[in-house]
Amino acid sequence: KYAYKNNNRSDFGMKGNNLMLILITYLLNLLDYIFTRIFVSYGFVEMNPIMKFLMKHNTDWFVKVIIIGMGCLFVWWHNDIKLARIGTWIVFIFYLILTIWWIINIVAYLIQGGK
């Protein structure tokens, strides 16, 4: 009769309750990719050696968009496993801190007149 899993209306028939958290985490990942690309185009240097290598070979988009996206689908699919839920929170907190760091640096960059 309803599309709700176990009659839990907050679930909207989706597996687990972490879908919104996973989507926000993926969005923060994409923001990190966009901010990195913009700042590198202005002469800044990527500090992550793996991403620096991938950017040199123009394959960083594949990792940040496709591979991370597949990882998000994987943890959503296995959301009934406690370790997947904990891992989702850890990655979310990491990207949240990283996004705050980006915002602080962008504001500082703009205050300094883009220097």
C-alpha positions as CSV (number, residue, x, y, z in Angstrom):
1,K,0.0,0.0,0.0
2,Y,2.8,2.5,0.9
3,A,6.3,2.8,-0.5
4,Y,7.6,3.2,3.0
5,K,10.1,0.7,4.3
6,N,8.7,-0.9,7.5
7,N,6.0,1.8,7.6
8,N,8.7,4.3,8.6
9,R,7.6,7.5,6.8
10,S,10.9,9.3,7.4
11,D,12.5,6.6,5.2
12,F,10.6,7.4,2.0
13,G,11.1,3.8,0.9
14,M,14.8,4.3,0.6
15,K,17.4,2.0,2.0
16,G,18.6,3.5,5.3
17,N,18.2,7.1,6.5
18,N,21.6,8.4,5.3
19,L,20.7,9.2,1.7
20,M,20.6,13.0,2.4
21,L,23.9,12.8,4.3
22,I,25.5,10.9,1.4
23,L,24.2,13.3,-1.2
24,I,25.5,16.3,0.8
25,T,28.9,14.6,1.1
26,Y,29.0,14.0,-2.6
27,L,28.1,17.7,-3.2
28,L,30.8,18.8,-0.9
29,N,33.2,16.6,-2.8
30,L,32.2,18.3,-6.1
31,L,32.7,21.7,-4.5
32,D,36.2,20.6,-3.5
33,Y,36.9,19.6,-7.1
34,I,35.5,22.9,-8.4
35,F,37.4,25.1,-5.9
36,T,40.6,23.2,-6.5
37,R,40.3,23.6,-10.3
38,I,39.6,27.3,-10.0
39,F,42.5,28.0,-7.6
40,V,44.9,25.9,-9.7
41,S,44.0,27.9,-12.7
42,Y,45.1,31.0,-10.8
43,G,48.5,29.5,-10.1
44,F,47.9,27.8,-6.8
45,V,49.4,24.3,-6.3
46,E,47.5,21.1,-5.4
47,M,49.0,19.8,-2.2
48,N,47.6,16.3,-2.4
49,P,50.3,14.3,-4.4
50,I,47.7,11.8,-5.7
51,M,45.4,14.5,-7.0
52,K,48.3,16.5,-8.3
53,F,49.4,13.5,-10.4
54,L,45.8,12.9,-11.6
55,M,45.4,16.6,-12.5
56,K,48.6,16.4,-14.5
57,H,47.1,13.6,-16.6
58,N,43.7,15.3,-16.6
59,T,42.0,12.3,-14.9
60,D,41.1,14.0,-11.6
61,W,37.5,14.5,-12.8
62,F,37.1,10.8,-13.2
63,V,38.1,10.1,-9.6
64,K,36.2,13.0,-8.1
65,V,33.0,12.6,-10.1
66,I,32.7,8.9,-11.1
67,I,34.8,7.0,-8.5
68,I,33.5,9.0,-5.5
69,G,30.0,8.8,-6.9
70,M,30.3,5.0,-7.1
71,G,31.6,5.0,-3.5
72,C,28.5,7.0,-2.4
73,L,26.2,4.5,-4.1
74,F,28.2,1.7,-2.5
75,V,27.7,3.1,1.1
76,W,24.1,3.9,0.4
77,W,23.5,0.3,-0.8
78,H,25.3,-1.0,2.3
79,N,23.8,1.5,4.7
80,D,22.4,-1.3,6.9
81,I,26.0,-2.0,7.9
82,K,27.1,0.0,10.9
83,L,30.6,0.5,9.5
84,A,29.2,2.0,6.3
85,R,27.2,4.5,8.4
86,I,30.2,5.4,10.5
87,G,32.4,5.8,7.4
88,T,29.8,8.1,5.8
89,W,29.8,10.4,8.8
90,I,33.6,10.4,8.9
91,V,33.8,11.4,5.2
92,F,31.0,13.9,5.6
93,I,32.9,15.6,8.5
94,F,36.1,15.6,6.5
95,Y,34.5,17.3,3.5
96,L,32.6,19.7,5.7
97,I,35.8,20.9,7.3
98,L,37.5,21.0,3.9
99,T,34.6,23.2,2.5
100,I,34.8,25.5,5.5
101,W,38.6,25.8,4.9
102,W,37.9,26.6,1.2
103,I,35.4,29.3,2.2
104,I,37.8,30.9,4.6
105,N,40.6,30.9,2.0
106,I,38.3,32.3,-0.7
107,V,37.2,35.1,1.6
108,A,40.8,35.8,2.6
109,Y,41.8,35.8,-1.1
110,L,39.0,38.3,-1.9
111,I,39.8,40.5,1.0
112,Q,43.4,40.8,-0.2
113,G,42.2,41.9,-3.5
114,G,43.0,38.6,-5.3
115,K,46.7,38.6,-4.5
